Amino acid sequence: MNIKKALIFGFFTAFLILGVVTMKRALPEAKEERIYTAIKVYSPYVVEKKVGGLNIIDKRNGEKESPSSKEIFHRLDELDKKWAKEHLRVENNEIIIIGENNQSVARIFIETEKERAFVKRFYGI
């Protein structure tokens, strides 16, 4: 009887651990809310809800991408990081958003060291 109980407990624990690990992988990367939302306004990528799931749309050319539900936020982060490499600059305590024609579109002030660390870690700039 003890072996049966141990097996049931072992399977239950294994499925519980696998579920937690899978959920952690599906979660998008943590973001500094104030900076991310301020930059997101200028990002050309938006998420569109549809009956069958979610799409990522590039506002510049209308191109649509339909990654799986598990991958959509990871893919959106990848696209935002790629866009940021070309369109974001950090000077002193400001993030400068560069438009398509190399003109400065906006400036966002970096208030804390935590925000600066987020910009460096997430966007790589």
N, CA, C and O atoms as CSV, one atom per row, in Angstrom:
chain,resi,resn,atom,element,x,y,z
A,1,MET,N,N,0.815,-1.189,0.000
A,1,MET,CA,C,0.000,0.000,0.000
A,1,MET,C,C,0.866,1.262,0.000
A,1,MET,O,O,0.488,2.260,-0.614
A,2,ASN,N,N,2.010,1.240,0.670
A,2,ASN,CA,C,2.881,2.413,0.738
A,2,ASN,C,C,3.459,2.772,-0.622
A,2,ASN,O,O,3.633,3.953,-0.922
A,3,ILE,N,N,3.761,1.780,-1.450
A,3,ILE,CA,C,4.326,2.033,-2.765
A,3,ILE,C,C,3.301,2.727,-3.648
A,3,ILE,O,O,3.644,3.640,-4.400
A,4,LYS,N,N,2.043,2.300,-3.564
A,4,LYS,CA,C,0.987,2.927,-4.363
A,4,LYS,C,C,0.818,4.394,-3.969
A,4,LYS,O,O,0.687,5.261,-4.832
A,5,LYS,N,N,0.820,4.661,-2.690
A,5,LYS,CA,C,0.675,6.045,-2.211
A,5,LYS,C,C,1.864,6.894,-2.649
A,5,LYS,O,O,1.698,8.049,-3.042
A,6,ALA,N,N,3.046,6.325,-2.580
A,6,ALA,CA,C,4.254,7.052,-2.987
A,6,ALA,C,C,4.221,7.352,-4.485
A,6,ALA,O,O,4.599,8.444,-4.908
A,7,LEU,N,N,3.771,6.387,-5.287
A,7,LEU,CA,C,3.669,6.607,-6.730
A,7,LEU,C,C,2.649,7.694,-7.055
A,7,LEU,O,O,2.919,8.570,-7.877
A,8,ILE,N,N,1.507,7.645,-6.432
A,8,ILE,CA,C,0.474,8.668,-6.664
A,8,ILE,C,C,0.996,10.039,-6.253
A,8,ILE,O,O,0.834,11.011,-6.991
A,9,PHE,N,N,1.610,10.121,-5.101
A,9,PHE,CA,C,2.177,11.387,-4.628
A,9,PHE,C,C,3.282,11.872,-5.571
A,9,PHE,O,O,3.380,13.067,-5.852
A,10,GLY,N,N,4.107,10.951,-6.056
A,10,GLY,CA,C,5.190,11.302,-6.981
A,10,GLY,C,C,4.666,11.845,-8.297
A,10,GLY,O,O,5.163,12.855,-8.794
A,11,PHE,N,N,3.657,11.178,-8.873
A,11,PHE,CA,C,3.062,11.658,-10.122
A,11,PHE,C,C,2.402,13.024,-9.934
A,11,PHE,O,O,2.558,13.916,-10.767
A,12,PHE,N,N,1.675,13.176,-8.850
A,12,PHE,CA,C,1.023,14.452,-8.559
A,12,PHE,C,C,2.052,15.584,-8.453
A,12,PHE,O,O,1.859,16.661,-9.017
A,13,THR,N,N,3.133,15.330,-7.733
A,13,THR,CA,C,4.192,16.330,-7.564
A,13,THR,C,C,4.865,16.642,-8.907
A,13,THR,O,O,5.148,17.803,-9.202
A,14,ALA,N,N,5.118,15.624,-9.710
A,14,ALA,CA,C,5.764,15.837,-11.015
A,14,ALA,C,C,4.882,16.687,-11.923
A,14,ALA,O,O,5.377,17.615,-12.562
A,15,PHE,N,N,3.594,16.392,-11.993
A,15,PHE,CA,C,2.687,17.184,-12.829
A,15,PHE,C,C,2.564,18.610,-12.318
A,15,PHE,O,O,2.472,19.545,-13.113
A,16,LEU,N,N,2.562,18.788,-11.018
A,16,LEU,CA,C,2.489,20.124,-10.434
A,16,LEU,C,C,3.736,20.933,-10.793
A,16,LEU,O,O,3.626,22.099,-11.172
A,17,ILE,N,N,4.900,20.335,-10.678
A,17,ILE,CA,C,6.154,21.020,-11.017
A,17,ILE,C,C,6.211,21.339,-12.511
A,17,ILE,O,O,6.613,22.439,-12.891
A,18,LEU,N,N,5.819,20.402,-13.350
A,18,LEU,CA,C,5.798,20.652,-14.801
A,18,LEU,C,C,4.837,21.792,-15.153
A,18,LEU,O,O,5.141,22.611,-16.019
A,19,GLY,N,N,3.699,21.846,-14.495
A,19,GLY,CA,C,2.742,22.928,-14.739
A,19,GLY,C,C,3.295,24.283,-14.364
A,19,GLY,O,O,3.117,25.250,-15.106
A,20,VAL,N,N,3.957,24.372,-13.235
A,20,VAL,CA,C,4.544,25.637,-12.788
A,20,VAL,C,C,5.660,26.080,-13.728
A,20,VAL,O,O,5.744,27.257,-14.080
A,21,VAL,N,N,6.508,25.155,-14.131
A,21,VAL,CA,C,7.606,25.479,-15.046
A,21,VAL,C,C,7.062,25.955,-16.393
A,21,VAL,O,O,7.577,26.918,-16.962
A,22,THR,N,N,6.039,25.298,-16.899
A,22,THR,CA,C,5.437,25.688,-18.174
A,22,THR,C,C,4.815,27.074,-18.078
A,22,THR,O,O,4.952,27.874,-19.003
A,23,MET,N,N,4.140,27.371,-16.986
A,23,MET,CA,C,3.541,28.699,-16.815
A,23,MET,C,C,4.612,29.781,-16.746
A,23,MET,O,O,4.434,30.861,-17.310
A,24,LYS,N,N,5.708,29.510,-16.072
A,24,LYS,CA,C,6.793,30.492,-15.978
A,24,LYS,C,C,7.393,30.785,-17.344
A,24,LYS,O,O,7.721,31.934,-17.642
A,25,ARG,N,N,7.540,29.768,-18.173
A,25,ARG,CA,C,8.090,29.958,-19.515
A,25,ARG,C,C,7.156,30.779,-20.388
A,25,ARG,O,O,7.618,31.542,-21.237
A,26,ALA,N,N,5.860,30.637,-20.194
A,26,ALA,CA,C,4.883,31.340,-21.021
A,26,ALA,C,C,4.728,32.801,-20.629
A,26,ALA,O,O,4.250,33.602,-21.433
A,27,LEU,N,N,5.118,33.165,-19.418
A,27,LEU,CA,C,4.984,34.551,-18.978
A,27,LEU,C,C,5.995,35.439,-19.699
A,27,LEU,O,O,7.146,35.044,-19.887
A,28,PRO,N,N,5.571,36.638,-20.103
A,28,PRO,CA,C,6.528,37.564,-20.720
A,28,PRO,C,C,7.506,38.099,-19.676
A,28,PRO,O,O,7.287,37.978,-18.470
A,29,GLU,N,N,8.570,38.680,-20.163
A,29,GLU,CA,C,9.599,39.246,-19.296
A,29,GLU,C,C,9.034,40.404,-18.465
A,29,GLU,O,O,8.185,41.155,-18.945
A,30,ALA,N,N,9.502,40.546,-17.229
A,30,ALA,CA,C,9.046,41.638,-16.365
A,30,ALA,C,C,9.522,42.977,-16.929
A,30,ALA,O,O,10.632,43.097,-17.447
A,31,LYS,N,N,8.652,43.973,-16.814
A,31,LYS,CA,C,8.960,45.289,-17.398
A,31,LYS,C,C,8.772,46.393,-16.366
A,31,LYS,O,O,7.977,46.264,-15.435
A,32,GLU,N,N,9.512,47.474,-16.546
A,32,GLU,CA,C,9.350,48.678,-15.741
A,32,GLU,C,C,8.183,49.450,-16.361
A,32,GLU,O,O,8.319,50.010,-17.448
A,33,GLU,N,N,7.054,49.482,-15.685
A,33,GLU,CA,C,5.786,49.913,-16.270
A,33,GLU,C,C,5.804,51.326,-16.862
A,33,GLU,O,O,5.347,51.523,-17.987
A,34,ARG,N,N,6.317,52.298,-16.133
A,34,ARG,CA,C,6.274,53.689,-16.611
A,34,ARG,C,C,7.062,53.866,-17.912
A,34,ARG,O,O,6.564,54.470,-18.862
A,35,ILE,N,N,8.267,53.350,-17.954
A,35,ILE,CA,C,9.123,53.485,-19.138
A,35,ILE,C,C,8.555,52.668,-20.292
A,35,ILE,O,O,8.484,53.160,-21.418
A,36,TYR,N,N,8.155,51.440,-20.032
A,36,TYR,CA,C,7.670,50.566,-21.100
A,36,TYR,C,C,6.422,51.145,-21.763
A,36,TYR,O,O,6.330,51.156,-22.990
A,37,THR,N,N,5.466,51.624,-20.977
A,37,THR,CA,C,4.237,52.169,-21.571
A,37,THR,C,C,4.516,53.460,-22.336
A,37,THR,O,O,3.874,53.726,-23.352
A,38,ALA,N,N,5.465,54.265,-21.861
A,38,ALA,CA,C,5.807,55.504,-22.565
A,38,ALA,C,C,6.463,55.197,-23.911
A,38,ALA,O,O,6.190,55.880,-24.898
A,39,ILE,N,N,7.312,54.191,-23.963
A,39,ILE,CA,C,7.974,53.813,-25.216
A,39,ILE,C,C,7.003,53.076,-26.131
A,39,ILE,O,O,7.051,53.246,-27.349
A,40,LYS,N,N,6.128,52.264,-25.559
A,40,LYS,CA,C,5.191,51.449,-26.333
A,40,LYS,C,C,4.281,52.304,-27.223
A,40,LYS,O,O,3.825,51.840,-28.268
A,41,VAL,N,N,4.018,53.538,-26.814
A,41,VAL,CA,C,3.192,54.449,-27.609
A,41,VAL,C,C,3.799,54.658,-28.995
A,41,VAL,O,O,3.069,54.813,-29.975
A,42,TYR,N,N,5.120,54.664,-29.082
A,42,TYR,CA,C,5.820,54.935,-30.339
A,42,TYR,C,C,6.200,53.672,-31.103
A,42,TYR,O,O,6.622,53.755,-32.257
A,43,SER,N,N,6.056,52.513,-30.483
A,43,SER,CA,C,6.384,51.251,-31.141
A,43,SER,C,C,5.382,50.971,-32.257
A,43,SER,O,O,4.187,51.214,-32.090
A,44,PRO,N,N,5.856,50.463,-33.390
A,44,PRO,CA,C,4.939,50.212,-34.511
A,44,PRO,C,C,4.153,48.907,-34.380
A,44,PRO,O,O,3.353,48.590,-35.260
A,45,TYR,N,N,4.360,48.150,-33.313
A,45,TYR,CA,C,3.712,46.851,-33.178
A,45,TYR,C,C,2.566,46.915,-32.175
A,45,TYR,O,O,2.729,47.396,-31.053
A,46,VAL,N,N,1.406,46.424,-32.598
A,46,VAL,CA,C,0.237,46.363,-31.730
A,46,VAL,C,C,-0.343,44.954,-31.768
A,46,VAL,O,O,-0.186,44.230,-32.752
A,47,VAL,N,N,-1.014,44.578,-30.688
A,47,VAL,CA,C,-1.659,43.271,-30.608
A,47,VAL,C,C,-3.135,43.456,-30.929
A,47,VAL,O,O,-3.816,44.298,-30.342
A,48,GLU,N,N,-3.613,42.656,-31.868
A,48,GLU,CA,C,-5.018,42.708,-32.274
A,48,GLU,C,C,-5.698,41.421,-31.816
A,48,GLU,O,O,-5.203,40.319,-32.058
A,49,LYS,N,N,-6.833,41.581,-31.155
A,49,LYS,CA,C,-7.597,40.407,-30.733
A,49,LYS,C,C,-8.507,39.989,-31.877
A,49,LYS,O,O,-9.107,40.823,-32.555
A,50,LYS,N,N,-8.594,38.691,-32.074
A,50,LYS,CA,C,-9.502,38.150,-33.079
A,50,LYS,C,C,-10.172,36.920,-32.499
A,50,LYS,O,O,-9.804,36.467,-31.415
A,51,VAL,N,N,-11.131,36.384,-33.191
A,51,VAL,CA,C,-11.880,35.231,-32.689
A,51,VAL,C,C,-10.966,34.027,-32.475
A,51,VAL,O,O,-11.122,33.301,-31.493
A,52,GLY,N,N,-10.024,33.810,-33.372
A,52,GLY,CA,C,-9.147,32.647,-33.287
A,52,GLY,C,C,-7.917,32.839,-32.422
A,52,GLY,O,O,-7.132,31.902,-32.276
A,53,GLY,N,N,-7.716,34.008,-31.846
A,53,GLY,CA,C,-6.530,34.256,-31.019
A,53,GLY,C,C,-6.065,35.691,-31.136
A,53,GLY,O,O,-6.877,36.615,-31.172
A,54,LEU,N,N,-4.760,35.877,-31.195
A,54,LEU,CA,C,-4.169,37.211,-31.243
A,54,LEU,C,C,-3.239,37.339,-32.442
A,54,LEU,O,O,-2.594,36.372,-32.847
A,55,ASN,N,N,-3.179,38.530,-33.000
A,55,ASN,CA,C,-2.247,38.854,-34.089
A,55,ASN,C,C,-1.355,39.998,-33.652
A,55,ASN,O,O,-1.759,40.831,-32.841
A,56,ILE,N,N,-0.141,40.041,-34.185
A,56,ILE,CA,C,0.739,41.192,-34.021
A,56,ILE,C,C,0.743,41.916,-35.360
A,56,ILE,O,O,1.045,41.325,-36.397
A,57,ILE,N,N,0.402,43.212,-35.327
A,57,ILE,CA,C,0.328,43.998,-36.553
A,57,ILE,C,C,1.395,45.083,-36.529
A,57,ILE,O,O,1.560,45.783,-35.530
A,58,ASP,N,N,2.115,45.216,-37.636
A,58,ASP,CA,C,3.087,46.291,-37.821
A,58,ASP,C,C,2.326,47.472,-38.421
A,58,ASP,O,O,1.844,47.389,-39.551
A,59,LYS,N,N,2.214,48.574,-37.669
A,59,LYS,CA,C,1.448,49.740,-38.121
A,59,LYS,C,C,2.068,50.406,-39.339
A,59,LYS,O,O,1.370,51.106,-40.073
A,60,ARG,N,N,3.356,50.206,-39.573
A,60,ARG,CA,C,4.019,50.860,-40.701
A,60,ARG,C,C,3.563,50.313,-42.043
A,60,ARG,O,O,3.363,51.075,-42.988
A,61,ASN,N,N,3.397,48.996,-42.135
A,61,ASN,CA,C,3.044,48.399,-43.425
A,61,ASN,C,C,1.837,47.466,-43.365
A,61,ASN,O,O,1.465,46.878,-44.381
A,62,GLY,N,N,1.228,47.322,-42.205
A,62,GLY,CA,C,0.038,46.488,-42.065
A,62,GLY,C,C,0.306,44.998,-42.036
A,62,GLY,O,O,-0.634,44.204,-42.071
A,63,GLU,N,N,1.560,44.604,-41.974
A,63,GLU,CA,C,1.933,43.195,-41.948
A,63,GLU,C,C,1.429,42.538,-40.662
A,63,GLU,O,O,1.549,43.108,-39.578
A,64,LYS,N,N,0.861,41.328,-40.792
A,64,LYS,CA,C,0.332,40.604,-39.631
A,64,LYS,C,C,1.160,39.360,-39.364
A,64,LYS,O,O,1.651,38.699,-40.279
A,65,GLU,N,N,1.297,39.066,-38.080
A,65,GLU,CA,C,1.962,37.846,-37.640
A,65,GLU,C,C,1.022,37.141,-36.685
A,65,GLU,O,O,0.382,37.795,-35.862
A,66,SER,N,N,0.922,35.838,-36.771
A,66,SER,CA,C,0.024,35.084,-35.893
A,66,SER,C,C,0.778,33.994,-35.143
A,66,SER,O,O,0.627,32.814,-35.462
A,67,PRO,N,N,1.590,34.365,-34.148
A,67,PRO,CA,C,2.257,33.328,-33.353
A,67,PRO,C,C,1.243,32.624,-32.452
A,67,PRO,O,O,0.130,33.115,-32.260
A,68,SER,N,N,1.626,31.490,-31.911
A,68,SER,CA,C,0.728,30.756,-31.022
A,68,SER,C,C,0.483,31.568,-29.750
A,68,SER,O,O,1.239,32.486,-29.431
A,69,SER,N,N,-0.559,31.226,-29.047
A,69,SER,CA,C,-0.915,31.941,-27.819
A,69,SER,C,C,0.221,31.906,-26.807
A,69,SER,O,O,0.441,32.871,-26.075
A,70,LYS,N,N,0.928,30.806,-26.772
A,70,LYS,CA,C,2.040,30.648,-25.834
A,70,LYS,C,C,3.212,31.569,-26.183
A,70,LYS,O,O,3.937,32.015,-25.294
A,71,GLU,N,N,3.395,31.851,-27.465
A,71,GLU,CA,C,4.576,32.592,-27.922
A,71,GLU,C,C,4.323,34.067,-28.215
A,71,GLU,O,O,5.279,34.797,-28.478
A,72,ILE,N,N,3.081,34.535,-28.183
A,72,ILE,CA,C,2.778,35.868,-28.691
A,72,ILE,C,C,3.504,36.977,-27.938
A,72,ILE,O,O,4.042,37.890,-28.564
A,73,PHE,N,N,3.533,36.917,-26.619
A,73,PHE,CA,C,4.172,38.002,-25.874
A,73,PHE,C,C,5.688,37.940,-25.961
A,73,PHE,O,O,6.355,38.974,-25.900
A,74,HIS,N,N,6.237,36.749,-26.102
A,74,HIS,CA,C,7.679,36.628,-26.334
A,74,HIS,C,C,8.047,37.202,-27.701
A,74,HIS,O,O,9.056,37.893,-27.841
A,75,ARG,N,N,7.228,36.915,-28.697
A,75,ARG,CA,C,7.484,37.438,-30.045
A,75,ARG,C,C,7.334,38.954,-30.079
A,75,ARG,O,O,8.122,39.639,-30.731
A,76,LEU,N,N,6.333,39.482,-29.387
A,76,LEU,CA,C,6.141,40.928,-29.310
A,76,LEU,C,C,7.354,41.588,-28.657
A,76,LEU,O,O,7.805,42.640,-29.108
A,77,ASP,N,N,7.878,40.979,-27.604
A,77,ASP,CA,C,9.093,41.505,-26.971
A,77,ASP,C,C,10.265,41.496,-27.942
A,77,ASP,O,O,11.033,42.456,-27.989
A,78,GLU,N,N,10.417,40.411,-28.726
A,78,GLU,CA,C,11.502,40.333,-29.711
A,78,GLU,C,C,11.391,41.459,-30.733
A,78,GLU,O,O,12.383,42.112,-31.057
A,79,LEU,N,N,10.181,41.682,-31.239
A,79,LEU,CA,C,9.977,42.733,-32.237
A,79,LEU,C,C,10.247,44.116,-31.651
A,79,LEU,O,O,10.854,44.962,-32.308
A,80,ASP,N,N,9.798,44.348,-30.418
A,80,ASP,CA,C,10.047,45.640,-29.762
A,80,ASP,C,C,11.538,45.873,-29.541
A,80,ASP,O,O,12.025,46.992,-29.708
A,81,LYS,N,N,12.258,44.829,-29.169
A,81,LYS,CA,C,13.707,44.963,-28.960
A,81,LYS,C,C,14.421,45.267,-30.274
A,81,LYS,O,O,15.332,46.093,-30.317
A,82,LYS,N,N,14.003,44.595,-31.339
A,82,LYS,CA,C,14.603,44.836,-32.651
A,82,LYS,C,C,14.342,46.281,-33.096
A,82,LYS,O,O,15.248,46.954,-33.588
A,83,TRP,N,N,13.115,46.750,-32.923
A,83,TRP,CA,C,12.755,48.128,-33.267
A,83,TRP,C,C,13.566,49.116,-32.429
A,83,TRP,O,O,14.034,50.129,-32.948
A,84,ALA,N,N,13.735,48.831,-31.149
A,84,ALA,CA,C,14.441,49.733,-30.229
A,84,ALA,C,C,15.904,49.906,-30.608
A,84,ALA,O,O,16.458,50.989,-30.421
A,85,LYS,N,N,16.541,48.869,-31.133
A,85,LYS,CA,C,17.952,48.971,-31.540
A,85,LYS,C,C,18.160,50.093,-32.545
A,85,LYS,O,O,19.201,50.750,-32.538
A,86,GLU,N,N,17.171,50.315,-33.411
A,86,GLU,CA,C,17.284,51.342,-34.447
A,86,GLU,C,C,16.666,52.678,-34.054
A,86,GLU,O,O,17.067,53.717,-34.578
A,87,HIS,N,N,15.697,52.670,-33.140
A,87,HIS,CA,C,14.904,53.869,-32.902
A,87,HIS,C,C,14.984,54.452,-31.491
A,87,HIS,O,O,14.298,55.432,-31.200
A,88,LEU,N,N,15.787,53.887,-30.625
A,88,LEU,CA,C,15.940,54.435,-29.274
A,88,LEU,C,C,17.407,54.749,-29.002
A,88,LEU,O,O,18.299,53.982,-29.365
A,89,ARG,N,N,17.635,55.872,-28.368
A,89,ARG,CA,C,18.971,56.276,-27.922
A,89,ARG,C,C,18.868,56.754,-26.480
A,89,ARG,O,O,17.869,57.362,-26.096
A,90,VAL,N,N,19.890,56.484,-25.687
A,90,VAL,CA,C,19.940,56.987,-24.319
A,90,VAL,C,C,21.039,58.030,-24.249
A,90,VAL,O,O,22.195,57.755,-24.571
A,91,GLU,N,N,20.671,59.224,-23.826
A,91,GLU,CA,C,21.627,60.301,-23.609
A,91,GLU,C,C,21.377,60.890,-22.241
A,91,GLU,O,O,20.284,61.374,-21.947
A,92,ASN,N,N,22.405,60.844,-21.401
A,92,ASN,CA,C,22.302,61.301,-20.012
A,92,ASN,C,C,21.142,60.579,-19.335
A,92,ASN,O,O,21.169,59.355,-19.210
A,93,ASN,N,N,20.129,61.316,-18.900
A,93,ASN,CA,C,18.984,60.702,-18.234
A,93,ASN,C,C,17.731,60.731,-19.099
A,93,ASN,O,O,16.620,60.832,-18.579
A,94,GLU,N,N,17.899,60.644,-20.409
A,94,GLU,CA,C,16.764,60.691,-21.312
A,94,GLU,C,C,16.845,59.574,-22.349
A,94,GLU,O,O,17.920,59.190,-22.810
A,95,ILE,N,N,15.674,59.076,-22.692
A,95,ILE,CA,C,15.554,58.153,-23.814
A,95,ILE,C,C,15.020,58.980,-24.970
A,95,ILE,O,O,13.972,59.615,-24.855
A,96,ILE,N,N,15.736,58.972,-26.075
A,96,ILE,CA,C,15.316,59.729,-27.252
A,96,ILE,C,C,14.746,58.731,-28.255
A,96,ILE,O,O,15.395,57.748,-28.612
A,97,ILE,N,N,13.525,59.001,-28.699
A,97,ILE,CA,C,12.873,58.147,-29.678
A,97,ILE,C,C,13.079,58.770,-31.046
A,97,ILE,O,O,12.692,59.914,-31.287
A,98,ILE,N,N,13.693,58.003,-31.940
A,98,ILE,CA,C,14.038,58.470,-33.277
A,98,ILE,C,C,12.984,57.955,-34.260
A,98,ILE,O,O,12.653,56.769,-34.246
A,99,GLY,N,N,12.459,58.833,-35.108
A,99,GLY,CA,C,11.458,58.459,-36.108
A,99,GLY,C,C,12.082,57.794,-37.315
A,99,GLY,O,O,13.288,57.551,-37.350
A,100,GLU,N,N,11.264,57.503,-38.294
A,100,GLU,CA,C,11.722,56.828,-39.513
A,100,GLU,C,C,12.703,57.674,-40.324
A,100,GLU,O,O,13.548,57.123,-41.029
A,101,ASN,N,N,12.607,58.993,-40.238
A,101,ASN,CA,C,13.478,59.881,-41.018
A,101,ASN,C,C,14.642,60.437,-40.189
A,101,ASN,O,O,15.162,61.513,-40.483
A,102,ASN,N,N,15.042,59.697,-39.154
A,102,ASN,CA,C,16.152,60.088,-38.279
A,102,ASN,C,C,15.914,61.382,-37.504
A,102,ASN,O,O,16.878,62.029,-37.092
A,103,GLN,N,N,14.681,61.770,-37.299
A,103,GLN,CA,C,14.376,62.951,-36.504
A,103,GLN,C,C,13.961,62.511,-35.095
A,103,GLN,O,O,13.433,61.414,-34.909
A,104,SER,N,N,14.203,63.361,-34.126
A,104,SER,CA,C,13.816,63.072,-32.752
A,104,SER,C,C,12.313,63.274,-32.610
A,104,SER,O,O,11.805,64.365,-32.868
A,105,VAL,N,N,11.607,62.238,-32.206
A,105,VAL,CA,C,10.152,62.283,-32.084
A,105,VAL,C,C,9.736,62.647,-30.662
A,105,VAL,O,O,8.805,63.427,-30.461
A,106,ALA,N,N,10.437,62.073,-29.669
A,106,ALA,CA,C,10.067,62.319,-28.270
A,106,ALA,C,C,11.256,62.041,-27.371
A,106,ALA,O,O,12.219,61.378,-27.755
A,107,ARG,N,N,11.154,62.577,-26.152
A,107,ARG,CA,C,12.154,62.335,-25.120
A,107,ARG,C,C,11.441,61.883,-23.865
A,107,ARG,O,O,10.438,62.472,-23.461
A,108,ILE,N,N,11.964,60.833,-23.250
A,108,ILE,CA,C,11.393,60.314,-22.010
A,108,ILE,C,C,12.469,60.384,-20.941
A,108,ILE,O,O,13.564,59.848,-21.114
A,109,PHE,N,N,12.157,61.040,-19.844
A,109,PHE,CA,C,13.122,61.208,-18.764
A,109,PHE,C,C,13.202,59.928,-17.934
A,109,PHE,O,O,12.177,59.363,-17.552
A,110,ILE,N,N,14.422,59.476,-17.660
A,110,ILE,CA,C,14.653,58.310,-16.804
A,110,ILE,C,C,14.748,58.811,-15.371
A,110,ILE,O,O,15.672,59.548,-15.026
A,111,GLU,N,N,13.789,58.412,-14.531
A,111,GLU,CA,C,13.714,58.941,-13.167
A,111,GLU,C,C,14.569,58.178,-12.159
A,111,GLU,O,O,15.136,58.790,-11.255
A,112,THR,N,N,14.673,56.870,-12.293
A,112,THR,CA,C,15.388,56.083,-11.286
A,112,THR,C,C,16.446,55.191,-11.940
A,112,THR,O,O,16.450,54.976,-13.152
A,113,GLU,N,N,17.317,54.695,-11.111
A,113,GLU,CA,C,18.348,53.774,-11.580
A,113,GLU,C,C,17.729,52.453,-12.010
A,113,GLU,O,O,18.265,51.775,-12.887
A,114,LYS,N,N,16.612,52.080,-11.407
A,114,LYS,CA,C,15.891,50.865,-11.768
A,114,LYS,C,C,15.358,50.960,-13.204
A,114,LYS,O,O,15.387,49.982,-13.951
A,115,GLU,N,N,14.876,52.139,-13.575
A,115,GLU,CA,C,14.403,52.347,-14.944
A,115,GLU,C,C,15.559,52.285,-15.942
A,115,GLU,O,O,15.425,51.720,-17.028
A,116,ARG,N,N,16.685,52.868,-15.563
A,116,ARG,CA,C,17.872,52.819,-16.435
A,116,ARG,C,C,18.330,51.373,-16.635
A,116,ARG,O,O,18.680,50.974,-17.746
A,117,ALA,N,N,18.324,50.596,-15.555
A,117,ALA,CA,C,18.727,49.194,-15.641
A,117,ALA,C,C,17.760,48.400,-16.531
A,117,ALA,O,O,18.184,47.524,-17.285
A,118,PHE,N,N,16.463,48.710,-16.438
A,118,PHE,CA,C,15.477,48.042,-17.284
A,118,PHE,C,C,15.741,48.328,-18.755
A,118,PHE,O,O,15.718,47.411,-19.575
A,119,VAL,N,N,15.991,49.584,-19.098
A,119,VAL,CA,C,16.237,49.969,-20.497
A,119,VAL,C,C,17.467,49.228,-21.022
A,119,VAL,O,O,17.472,48.738,-22.151
A,120,LYS,N,N,18.492,49.153,-20.202
A,120,LYS,CA,C,19.716,48.478,-20.626
A,120,LYS,C,C,19.494,46.971,-20.758
A,120,LYS,O,O,19.968,46.359,-21.715
A,121,ARG,N,N,18.780,46.368,-19.810
A,121,ARG,CA,C,18.549,44.917,-19.815
A,121,ARG,C,C,17.557,44.512,-20.908
A,121,ARG,O,O,17.819,43.584,-21.673
A,122,PHE,N,N,16.429,45.201,-20.982
A,122,PHE,CA,C,15.363,44.781,-21.887
A,122,PHE,C,C,15.649,45.181,-23.334
A,122,PHE,O,O,15.575,44.341,-24.231
A,123,TYR,N,N,15.971,46.440,-23.570
A,123,TYR,CA,C,16.184,46.924,-24.932
A,123,TYR,C,C,17.633,46.778,-25.395
A,123,TYR,O,O,17.906,46.842,-26.594
A,124,GLY,N,N,18.553,46.584,-24.469
A,124,GLY,CA,C,19.941,46.413,-24.845
A,124,GLY,C,C,20.638,47.698,-25.278
A,124,GLY,O,O,21.606,47.660,-26.038
A,125,ILE,N,N,20.137,48.849,-24.783
A,125,ILE,CA,C,20.750,50.129,-25.153
A,125,ILE,C,C,21.200,50.858,-23.909
A,125,ILE,O,O,21.743,51.959,-24.000
